[in-house]
Amino acid sequence: MIHYSVIPMDVIFEGMESFEPRYMEIEQGGVFMQIEPINGFQARIVRLYSCNPQDYLNAHYTPGTIISYSPVFEGISPI
């Protein structure tokens, strides 16, 4: 990658080594996607894992979109 800038490279790439994203894979509306949780009930779409071209044309599933979701923990039975 070539990056031309008047800003020093140390400033641009500061903190890059310590960045550790927390990605999850979920299914919402029949579409598998990778998300980055923001808080307990919201997440940002990172990418779609769909073979259907219509899913990529749906504005609700655009990468960067904030969605609401409720995490479901498998293997835990309700009391």
Kinemage of the C-alpha trace (Angstrom):
@kinemage 1
@onewidth
@group {chain A} dominant
@subgroup {mainchain}
@vectorlist {calphas} color= white
{ca met a 1} P 0.000 0.000 0.000
{ca ile a 2} L 1.302 3.440 -0.889
{ca his a 3} L 0.073 6.338 1.199
{ca tyr a 4} L 1.046 9.908 0.350
{ca ser a 5} L 0.385 12.469 3.080
{ca val a 6} L 1.901 15.507 4.778
{ca ile a 7} L 0.931 13.953 8.126
{ca pro a 8} L 3.705 11.793 9.622
{ca met a 9} L 3.150 8.034 9.386
{ca asp a 10} L 3.517 7.713 13.178
{ca val a 11} L 0.432 9.879 13.648
{ca ile a 12} L -1.617 8.134 10.949
{ca phe a 13} L -0.947 4.603 12.170
{ca glu a 14} L -0.930 5.391 15.897
{ca gly a 15} L -2.800 2.719 17.845
{ca met a 16} L -3.056 0.345 14.901
{ca glu a 17} L -1.265 -2.471 16.782
{ca ser a 18} L -3.664 -2.272 19.730
{ca phe a 19} L -6.865 -2.307 17.631
{ca glu a 20} L -8.759 -5.558 18.298
{ca pro a 21} L -12.221 -5.617 16.719
{ca arg a 22} L -14.932 -7.796 18.255
{ca tyr a 23} L -16.786 -9.250 15.301
{ca met a 24} L -19.737 -11.648 15.454
{ca glu a 25} L -21.625 -13.560 12.786
{ca ile a 26} L -25.421 -13.431 12.957
{ca glu a 27} L -28.457 -14.074 10.801
{ca gln a 28} L -31.064 -11.339 10.575
{ca gly a 29} L -33.977 -11.376 8.176
{ca gly a 30} L -32.600 -14.506 6.513
{ca val a 31} L -29.283 -12.797 5.706
{ca phe a 32} L -25.999 -13.934 7.273
{ca met a 33} L -23.713 -11.038 8.168
{ca gln a 34} L -20.685 -10.049 10.185
{ca ile a 35} L -21.328 -7.346 12.764
{ca glu a 36} L -19.358 -5.310 15.280
{ca pro a 37} L -21.336 -4.876 18.524
{ca ile a 38} L -21.646 -1.276 19.728
{ca asn a 39} L -23.612 -1.933 22.905
{ca gly a 40} L -25.925 -4.656 24.203
{ca phe a 41} L -28.605 -4.227 21.538
{ca gln a 42} L -26.988 -2.355 18.632
{ca ala a 43} L -24.311 -3.338 16.136
{ca arg a 44} L -22.666 -2.034 12.973
{ca ile a 45} L -22.783 -4.220 9.854
{ca val a 46} L -19.262 -5.044 8.650
{ca arg a 47} L -20.016 -7.372 5.707
{ca leu a 48} L -22.627 -9.691 4.279
{ca tyr a 49} L -22.151 -13.435 3.725
{ca ser a 50} L -24.913 -13.866 1.174
{ca cys a 51} L -24.997 -15.474 -2.247
{ca asn a 52} L -28.181 -13.598 -3.166
{ca pro a 53} L -27.426 -10.393 -5.128
{ca gln a 54} L -30.711 -8.855 -3.933
{ca asp a 55} L -29.374 -8.806 -0.352
{ca tyr a 56} L -26.525 -6.514 -1.434
{ca leu a 57} L -29.011 -4.122 -3.074
{ca asn a 58} L -31.090 -3.840 0.122
{ca ala a 59} L -30.254 -0.485 1.756
{ca his a 60} L -31.012 -1.924 5.218
{ca tyr a 61} L -27.986 -4.223 4.971
{ca thr a 62} L -25.392 -1.728 3.753
{ca pro a 63} L -22.036 -2.100 5.566
{ca gly a 64} L -21.744 0.609 8.219
{ca thr a 65} L -25.476 0.588 8.960
{ca ile a 66} L -26.415 0.450 12.642
{ca ile a 67} L -28.903 -2.348 13.344
{ca ser a 68} L -30.770 -3.480 16.430
{ca tyr a 69} L -30.378 -7.078 17.503
{ca ser a 70} L -30.838 -9.191 20.607
{ca pro a 71} L -28.092 -11.691 21.341
{ca val a 72} L -29.237 -15.289 21.762
{ca phe a 73} L -26.955 -17.593 23.688
{ca glu a 74} L -27.187 -21.172 22.453
{ca gly a 75} L -27.005 -23.991 24.952
{ca ile a 76} L -28.550 -22.009 27.808
{ca ser a 77} L -31.959 -23.257 28.833
{ca pro a 78} L -34.477 -20.855 30.374
{ca ile a 79} L -35.349 -21.389 34.043
